[in-house]
């Protein structure tokens, strides 16, 4: 084995995380910490290092342990993070998975559970094969998402928009809408008003609301953090998008539009604005977030008409061993205590 795993400090993490093309907001230091707190767990950040001390990979692990060291779940959301465009990526990935198994399953007696990154079919198949090769089993499926390729220039991306989608965008550009984009937490006040109006009119389940992300943003240090784009008409907020740009992908996280914003097509203008920002940041993909054609056809159509391609359903895979691992799964099945998403 040529790598070792070690816990690292916040400063060490922030000094290195931005160097990886596969970094996702689900691994951000403060996001992970708050997500772990949300389910009564703890967050650990580790690095994979060479014998010379070079950091070649990172991983956040959210842990919810059973009392009296009787087991628990160690959860990784879309990781580990290893891609620096190196030819040895899959070799490094295999070794990183071995190190995670040794530390969290064999040494600590936890169930190790990993959700797949939602990329293209080929990548997801190769990632799945890595975990199956390392004796992981399939725990469950994740939702699909819609990915818009940023490979073409903006003219080509715009021409790839569905005609009806593009027509609404064209009209919205004539409505004298001002867009403000910032990573400053102060914009969350206007976004919060929009989001609460949305929740009052539409019933849907959400894991993390605007207040959760505000808490994260207030504690976050650069280069990590979320961005908000707010559309204003005559000084009034009419639509907003919360998103992240990290690694080679931008991700749409939350959005809210009021009645006036819908009449103005403000959400279309904001999405196009984020696409342009993604291009400026040299992103390869714009991830539009989860889709469910059957239960939420309108949102599905909106995203599909942006030129998005639906990913296959991802997997949650797990590995466990011994009495403590089996005990964790029994308790989880009976009481459903571990909702680690």
N, C-alpha and C positions, 0 to 999 in steps of 0.2 A: 504494500500500500504506500502510495507516494504522497498522500494528503493527510492532514490532521484536522480535527474540528475543535474550535475553542469559542467561548463566549467573548463578546467584544463590547466595548463601551459605546455610548451614543455618539461621541465624537468620532470614534473609529468607523462606526457605521456610516455616518454622514459624509465622512471623507472618502468613502469608497462606493456607496450605493449608486451614485449617479454615473459610474463608469460602466454599468452593465446594461446591455440593450434589452434584456428580458426583465428588468425591474418593473414591478407593478405597484400601484398604490396599496394593494393588500399587504405589501411588505414594508410600507413606510413605518418608521419607528413609532411615531405617535399614534397613527391609525391603529397599528397592531396592538399597542398598549391599551388604547381605549376599547378596541374590539374584545380583547381578553377580559378587561374589567366588566364589560357589558354582560358577559356570561359567568362572572364570578371566578375567572381564571387569572393566569399570569402570562406575561409575554417574555420570551427569551429571544435574543438575537445572537446568531453565531456566524462565524466565518470558517471557510475551508481554506487552509493555508498549506503551502508547500514546505518542504524541509528547510528552505532558506527564509521562510517567514513571509513569502509573498501571498497576499490574499487573492485567491482566484474564484471565490464564490461566497455568497451570503445566503442566509435563510432566517426567516422569522418563524418561530414556533409558539403557538398559543396553547397553554397547558391548563387543563382543568383536572385536578387530582382528587382522588377519593381520600377520605380521612384515614389516618393511621397508616399511610403509605401502602394502601391496599390496591393501588392501580390508578387509572385515569386515562385521559385521552390527550395526546400531543398532536395538534392539528397544524397543517401547513396549507395555506391558501395560495395555490398556483406557484409552487416552488419546487426545488430550490432555485436561486438566482445565480446563473453561471456563465451567461453568454457574453463573451467579448469578441465575437466573430472568430473564435479560435477553431482550428481544424479538429482539436481533441475534445470538442464539446460533449459528445455522447460518452466518451471514455471518462471524462471528468464527472459527468452526471451519474454514471454507474457507481463511481467511487464515492461520491457524495451521498447517494442513497444508502450505501453500505455503512458509512459513518453515522448517518442518522439512525439506522436500525440498531447499530451497536449501542449508541448513547441512550436513546429514548426507549427502546424495547428491551434489549438484553441487560443494560445497566440499571435502568430505572423501573422496568416492569410496566411501561405504559403501552397503550394501543397507539400506534403511529398511523395517522390518517392524512392523506394528501389529496387535494382536489386538483384536477388538471387545469392547465392554462388553456383557454379557448382560442386556438389559432386555426390553421388549416388542417385538413384531414390528414395529410402526410405527417406533419409534426405530431399531431395528437396520437396517431397510430404508433409512431416511434416511441413517444413518451410512455404510452400504455405498455408497450412491449418491454421497456426498461423495468417497470414496476412488476410486471408479471414474471419476468426473468428473475427478479429478486424475491419471488415467492409472495408478493402482495396478492390479496384477493379483492374482488370488486365489492365495495360496500353499498354504493348507490350511484345514481346519475345526477349530474348538475343540469341546469338549464342551458339551452343553446343561446347564442348571441348573434348579432348581426355585425359583420366587419366590412368597412369600406376601405378599399385599397387606396393608398396615397401615392402609388407608384407613378401615375400619370401626372401631367401638369394640370393646373387649375382649369384651364379651358376644357380639357378632355374630361376632367372629373365633373364639371358642370354639365357638359353635354350628355354625361351618363346618368344624370338625374331624370327621373320619370317626367314626362311632359307636363302632367298636372302639377307635380311637385315644383318643377321649375317655373311654371306660370305663377304660382302663388309667391315664390321667391321674387320673381320680377316685380310683381305688384308691391310687395312689402318694401322693396328698395326705394319706392317712390313715396313712402308714407312718412318721410322725415323723422325716422326713428333714430335715437342716439344709443350707441352701445358703449358701455363702460366695462372693461375687463381688468381684474386685479386679483392678487392673492391676499389682499388685505382683508382681515376679518370683519371690517366695518361694513362691507357690502352684504353681509349675512342678514342685516336688519331688513333690508328691502326684499331679499330673497325669502326670508322667513315669513313675511306678510303674504307673498305670493303662494308659498308652499302651504300655509295654513288655509288659505282660500281654496286651494285645490283639494286638500283633505276634507274640507267641509262639504264639497260638492261631489266628490268621488270616493267611494269606499274601496280601499285596497290595502293589502298588507305590505309593510315595509320594514326591513330589518333595522336600518339606521336612518333617522330623520335629519332635518337640517340642523337641529340643536346638537346632535352627535358630531356632525362635521364641523360645526362652529367650535366646539370644545377641542377637537383635534387641531383645527387651524390656529387657535389661540396659543397652543403649546408647541406648534411645529416650527422648526428652524430650517432655513434654506440649506440645501437645494431641494428638499422635499416639500410637499404641500399641494393643496388644491387651488384651483382657479374658479372664479365666478365671472360670468358674463351676464350683465343685466341690460335689458332693452328698456329705454325710457321714451315715453311720448309726452311732450310738454311737461317734462320734469317728473312724471309719474311712472313708476316701475310697472311694466305690463308683462314681462316675461323674463325668465332667468334660467341659466344652465350652470350646474356645478360639474366640473370635469377635472381630469388630471392629465398631465403630459409627463411621461417618464419612459426611459428606455426608448424603444422604437414605436411606441403605441400611445395614442391619446384615448381616454376612456370617458364616455358620457356616464355620469353617475346619477344625478337627480335633475329634474326639470319641472318648471311650473309656469303656467300662463293663465292670466285672467281673461275675462270676457272681452275686454277691449283689445288685449293682445292677440286673441284668436281672430278677431275681426281684421286686425292689421297684418296678420300673418307673421307676427313677431318671432314665433318659434322657428319658422323657416329661416328667417334672417339670422337668428342666433346660431342655428346649426351650420349655416354656410360660413359664418364668422369663425366658428371653432374649426371647421375644415381648413380655412386659410391659416389659422394659427398653427394647426397641426403640420401643414406643409412647411411653414416657416421654421418649425422645430425639427424638420427632417424626419418626421414620423413615417413609418411604413404602413401603419394601419390606424383607422379611427374605429374604435370599438363602441358600438351604439348601445351596448347593454343587453340584458336578457330579453328574449322574445318568446311569446306563446301565441301561436297563430290561432289555436282553438279558443282559448279563454280570453284573449285580448287582441282581436283581429284588427282593430283600428290602429293601435300602436304598431303592430306588426306591419301593416300596410305603409304607415308613415316612414318607418325605418327602411323597409324594402325599397321604397321609391327613392331613397337617397342613393341608390346604387349598391346597397349592401348585399353581401352574400351570407346566408345563414350557415353558421358552423354546425358540425354534428354535436350531438349531446356529449358533454364531457363525463368523466367518471370521478367518483371518489373511491380511492383505493386504500386498503389498510393492511397492516402487518402487526401481529401480536404473538406473544409466546407465554407459556407458563400459566400458573394459577392466577396471577394478578391480571393478566390480559383477559383470560376467560371470565373472571369475576367482573371486570369492567363492562364487558359486553352484556353480561346477564343483567347487571344493574341498569345499564342503559336501556335495554329492551323492556324491562319492567317499568321503570319510572320515567323513562325518556328525559333524563336529566341533562344530557349532553347535546345541546343544539348548536354545534360548532359549524358555522357557515362561512 
